[in-house]
Amino acid sequence: MSFDEVVVLNVGGTRFETIRGTLTSHPHSMLVKLFHPYSPNQMESAQDGSYFLDRDPETFGQILTFLRYGYIANSSKVDLDKLLIEANYFQLTSLEAKIQEIKSNNLPTVPRDSIKFNVDGTNVMHVTKEKFGDVPFHEILRAAGGVMDNEGAIVVLPDNSDTRPDIDEYQAQSQFYFMQAVNVIEDNGRAKATGPFKKFARRIKALKEEYDDSD
């Protein structure tokens, strides 16, 4: 049993598939108690190996999106009161806080004009969304490694971050190198990604081409 193990859920008669790591990504939630590999309160599976949850499947789909990406998709079309009940049931305090924030301030769930990045753990940068073309927010998050910090910024680490010779000097220059990568992403020509953030740049550039071709 590992965090990469695929888990099949039967939620109110609807089948969902995810990995154990996604279900246990928010500490202290009921899902951690039920699905963490080392939890003494692990849920027992049915004969077919699935796990049955007697909850609303439509709302649970929104919960899975939040667990995967850290935001509420299409909040204007979501019954936030219903989602708040489910967030409370599963003890997802961060989701509860996000719902209350949206309800009280009518805030967008995903930044519309810019995307916030936590670059190398030292620099918080806002990059206009237009630089990424039609690539959606969740794809940008996935290309960066799928991690957001407590302030909702996408965490982007340089290639081979564990083998840097001079960490202090490197961190001082990380903002410059990251913007180099962003400029390569924005360039619709044949500019090639180089430098310590080239993997991120190449992934996004490939996604831009994919989404442009789908138009």
C-alpha positions in Angstrom: 0.0 0.0 0.0 1.5 3.3 -1.1 0.5 6.9 -1.8 0.7 6.2 -5.6 -1.8 3.4 -5.3 -5.0 3.8 -7.4 -8.1 3.9 -5.2 -11.6 3.2 -6.6 -14.5 5.0 -4.8 -18.2 4.3 -5.1 -19.7 7.6 -4.0 -23.5 7.4 -4.0 -23.4 5.0 -6.9 -20.9 6.9 -9.0 -17.4 5.6 -9.6 -14.4 7.7 -9.0 -10.7 6.8 -9.5 -7.8 8.7 -7.8 -4.6 7.9 -6.0 -4.2 7.5 -2.2 -1.9 10.5 -2.1 -4.6 12.8 -3.5 -7.2 11.6 -0.9 -4.7 12.2 1.9 -3.2 15.5 0.7 -4.9 17.6 3.4 -3.8 16.8 6.9 -6.3 16.1 9.7 -9.2 15.5 7.3 -11.5 12.5 7.6 -10.1 11.2 4.3 -6.7 11.0 5.9 -8.1 8.9 8.7 -9.9 6.6 6.2 -7.2 6.2 3.5 -3.7 7.0 4.9 -1.6 3.9 4.5 -0.6 4.0 8.2 -3.9 5.0 9.7 -5.4 2.6 12.3 -8.9 3.6 11.1 -8.5 2.6 7.5 -11.8 2.0 5.6 -12.5 -1.6 4.6 -13.1 -2.2 0.9 -16.0 -4.0 -0.8 -15.5 -7.4 -2.5 -14.6 -5.7 -5.8 -11.9 -3.6 -4.0 -13.8 -0.3 -4.1 -14.7 1.9 -1.2 -18.3 3.0 -0.7 -19.1 6.5 0.6 -22.8 7.4 1.1 -22.3 11.0 -0.1 -23.4 13.2 -3.0 -21.4 12.3 -6.1 -21.6 15.6 -7.8 -20.3 17.5 -4.8 -17.6 14.9 -4.3 -16.3 15.5 -7.8 -15.7 19.2 -6.7 -13.9 18.0 -3.6 -11.6 15.8 -5.7 -10.8 18.8 -7.9 -9.9 20.8 -4.8 -7.7 18.0 -3.5 -5.9 17.8 -6.8 -5.5 21.4 -7.7 -6.3 23.6 -4.7 -9.2 25.5 -6.2 -13.0 25.3 -6.7 -13.8 24.8 -10.4 -16.6 26.9 -11.9 -17.7 28.3 -8.5 -20.5 30.4 -10.1 -22.2 27.1 -11.1 -21.5 25.3 -7.8 -24.0 25.0 -4.9 -21.5 26.5 -2.4 -23.9 25.8 0.6 -24.0 22.1 -0.4 -20.3 22.0 -0.9 -19.7 23.6 2.5 -21.7 20.8 4.1 -19.6 18.2 2.5 -16.4 20.0 3.3 -17.4 20.1 6.9 -18.3 16.4 6.9 -14.9 15.5 5.5 -13.2 17.9 7.9 -11.5 19.8 5.0 -10.9 23.1 6.8 -9.0 24.7 4.0 -11.9 24.0 1.6 -14.3 25.4 4.1 -12.2 28.6 4.4 -12.1 28.9 0.6 -15.9 28.6 0.3 -16.5 31.2 3.0 -14.1 33.5 1.3 -15.8 33.2 -2.1 -19.3 33.7 -0.5 -18.3 36.8 1.5 -16.1 38.5 -1.1 -17.4 37.0 -4.3 -13.8 36.3 -5.3 -12.9 34.3 -8.4 -11.6 30.8 -7.6 -8.7 31.1 -10.1 -6.8 34.3 -10.8 -8.2 35.9 -14.0 -5.5 38.4 -14.9 -2.3 36.8 -13.4 -1.0 33.7 -11.8 1.1 33.7 -8.7 4.3 31.6 -8.5 6.5 30.7 -5.6 9.8 30.5 -7.4 12.4 28.4 -5.6 10.8 29.0 -2.2 12.2 32.6 -2.1 10.5 34.8 -4.7 6.7 35.3 -5.2 6.0 36.5 -8.7 2.8 37.4 -10.6 2.8 36.5 -14.2 0.0 37.6 -16.6 -2.1 34.7 -17.8 -1.8 35.8 -21.5 1.8 34.7 -21.5 0.5 31.1 -21.2 -1.9 31.4 -24.1 -4.9 29.1 -23.7 -3.3 26.7 -21.3 -5.7 26.3 -18.4 -4.6 26.9 -14.8 -4.7 23.3 -13.7 -2.4 22.3 -16.6 0.1 25.0 -15.5 -0.1 23.7 -12.0 0.5 20.1 -13.1 3.5 21.1 -15.3 5.1 22.8 -12.3 4.7 19.7 -10.2 1.2 20.0 -8.7 2.2 21.9 -5.5 0.7 25.1 -4.2 1.9 26.9 -1.1 -0.4 28.2 1.7 -0.9 31.5 -0.1 -2.2 29.8 -3.3 1.0 30.3 -5.3 2.2 27.6 -7.7 5.5 26.3 -6.4 8.2 26.1 -9.1 11.6 24.5 -8.4 14.6 24.6 -10.7 15.8 21.4 -12.4 18.2 19.4 -10.2 17.4 21.6 -7.2 19.1 19.2 -4.8 22.5 19.6 -6.5 23.1 23.4 -6.6 26.6 24.4 -5.8 25.9 27.8 -4.3 22.3 28.0 -3.0 22.4 31.6 -1.8 23.7 32.9 -5.1 21.3 30.7 -7.0 18.2 31.9 -5.1 19.2 35.5 -5.7 19.1 34.9 -9.4 16.1 32.5 -9.5 13.6 35.3 -10.4 15.7 36.3 -13.4 16.0 32.6 -14.6 12.3 32.0 -14.2 11.4 35.1 -16.2 13.7 33.8 -18.9 11.7 30.6 -19.0 8.4 32.6 -19.1 9.7 34.6 -22.1 10.5 31.4 -23.9 6.9 30.2 -23.2 5.4 33.5 -24.5 7.5 33.4 -27.7 5.4 31.7 -30.4 8.5 31.1 -32.5 11.2 28.5 -32.2 13.0 29.9 -29.1 14.3 27.0 -27.1 14.2 26.7 -23.3 17.5 26.8 -21.5 18.6 27.4 -17.9 17.4 25.9 -14.6 13.7 26.1 -15.4 13.8 24.6 -18.9 11.8 21.5 -18.0 8.9 23.7 -16.9 9.2 25.9 -19.9 9.3 22.9 -22.3 6.2 21.4 -20.7 4.2 24.6 -21.0 5.4 25.3 -24.5 4.2 21.9 -25.6 0.9 22.5 -23.9 0.5 25.8 -25.7 1.0 24.2 -29.0 -1.5 21.4 -28.1 -4.2 23.9 -27.0 -3.5 26.2 -30.0 -4.0 23.3 -32.4 -7.3 22.4 -30.8 -8.8 25.8 -31.6 
